[in-house]
Amino acid sequence: MQISLAFLNKRVLGFFVSEISGSESQRLISPLISDWLR
Protein backbone atom coordinates (compact mmCIF):
# COMPACT_ATOMS: atom_id res chain seq x y z
CA MET A 1 0.00 0.00 0.00
CA GLN A 2 2.75 2.42 0.98
CA ILE A 3 4.75 1.70 -2.18
CA SER A 4 1.81 2.32 -4.50
CA LEU A 5 0.98 5.53 -2.63
CA ALA A 6 4.54 6.79 -3.07
CA PHE A 7 4.35 5.82 -6.75
CA LEU A 8 1.06 7.69 -7.19
CA ASN A 9 2.42 10.72 -5.34
CA LYS A 10 5.45 10.83 -7.62
CA ARG A 11 3.29 10.58 -10.74
CA VAL A 12 0.87 13.26 -9.53
CA LEU A 13 3.70 15.57 -8.47
CA GLY A 14 5.53 15.01 -11.75
CA PHE A 15 2.39 15.94 -13.66
CA PHE A 16 1.79 18.93 -11.37
CA VAL A 17 5.35 20.21 -11.82
CA SER A 18 5.28 19.75 -15.60
CA GLU A 19 1.99 21.66 -15.76
CA ILE A 20 3.56 24.65 -14.02
CA SER A 21 4.97 26.96 -16.67
CA GLY A 22 6.19 29.76 -14.39
CA SER A 23 9.83 29.26 -13.43
CA GLU A 24 9.27 31.24 -10.23
CA SER A 25 6.54 28.87 -9.09
CA GLN A 26 8.69 25.89 -10.02
CA ARG A 27 11.63 27.31 -8.10
CA LEU A 28 9.42 27.69 -5.03
CA ILE A 29 7.71 24.31 -5.31
CA SER A 30 10.66 22.12 -6.34
CA PRO A 31 12.41 22.27 -2.91
CA LEU A 32 9.12 21.51 -1.18
CA ILE A 33 8.53 18.46 -3.37
CA SER A 34 12.06 17.11 -2.99
CA ASP A 35 11.84 17.68 0.77
CA TRP A 36 8.44 15.92 0.92
CA LEU A 37 9.59 12.93 -1.16
CA ARG A 38 12.66 12.32 0.99
Residue frames as qw, qx, qy, qz and C-alpha x, y, z in Angstrom:
[[0.000, 0.885, 0.466, 0.000, 0.00, 0.00, 0.00],
 [0.302, -0.812, 0.086, 0.493, 2.75, 2.42, 0.98],
 [0.438, -0.167, 0.580, 0.666, 4.75, 1.70, -2.18],
 [0.239, 0.565, 0.661, 0.432, 1.81, 2.32, -4.50],
 [0.125, -0.930, -0.296, 0.178, 0.98, 5.53, -2.63],
 [0.370, -0.625, 0.300, 0.618, 4.54, 6.79, -3.07],
 [0.381, 0.139, 0.687, 0.603, 4.35, 5.82, -6.75],
 [0.104, 0.788, 0.576, 0.194, 1.06, 7.69, -7.19],
 [0.253, -0.881, -0.087, 0.391, 2.42, 10.72, -5.34],
 [0.405, -0.374, 0.470, 0.690, 5.45, 10.83, -7.62],
 [0.283, 0.394, 0.700, 0.524, 3.29, 10.58, -10.74],
 [0.044, -0.886, -0.462, -0.012, 0.87, 13.26, -9.53],
 [0.333, -0.794, 0.084, 0.501, 3.70, 15.57, -8.47],
 [0.434, -0.111, 0.570, 0.689, 5.53, 15.01, -11.75],
 [0.183, 0.626, 0.642, 0.402, 2.39, 15.94, -13.66],
 [0.207, -0.912, -0.296, 0.195, 1.79, 18.93, -11.37],
 [0.413, -0.604, 0.261, 0.630, 5.35, 20.21, -11.82],
 [0.362, 0.103, 0.638, 0.671, 5.28, 19.75, -15.60],
 [0.081, 0.771, 0.592, 0.220, 1.99, 21.66, -15.76],
 [0.258, -0.866, -0.103, 0.415, 3.56, 24.65, -14.02],
 [0.631, 0.628, 0.127, 0.436, 4.97, 26.96, -16.67],
 [0.092, -0.947, 0.159, -0.265, 6.19, 29.76, -14.39],
 [0.663, 0.287, -0.535, 0.437, 9.83, 29.26, -13.43],
 [0.155, -0.473, 0.438, -0.749, 9.27, 31.24, -10.23],
 [0.828, -0.252, 0.092, -0.493, 6.54, 28.87, -9.09],
 [0.923, 0.159, -0.340, 0.090, 8.69, 25.89, -10.02],
 [0.372, 0.460, -0.535, 0.603, 11.63, 27.31, -8.10],
 [0.418, -0.410, 0.393, -0.709, 9.42, 27.69, -5.03],
 [0.903, -0.098, 0.052, -0.415, 7.71, 24.31, -5.31],
 [0.753, 0.377, -0.532, 0.089, 10.66, 22.12, -6.34],
 [0.129, 0.386, -0.733, 0.545, 12.41, 22.27, -2.91],
 [0.621, -0.167, 0.384, -0.662, 9.12, 21.51, -1.18],
 [0.919, 0.185, -0.185, -0.296, 8.53, 18.46, -3.37],
 [0.616, 0.390, -0.633, 0.260, 12.06, 17.11, -2.99],
 [0.137, -0.358, 0.650, -0.656, 11.84, 17.68, 0.77],
 [0.756, -0.060, 0.235, -0.608, 8.44, 15.92, 0.92],
 [0.896, 0.264, -0.311, -0.174, 9.59, 12.93, -1.16],
 [0.211, 0.567, -0.734, 0.309, 12.66, 12.32, 0.99]]
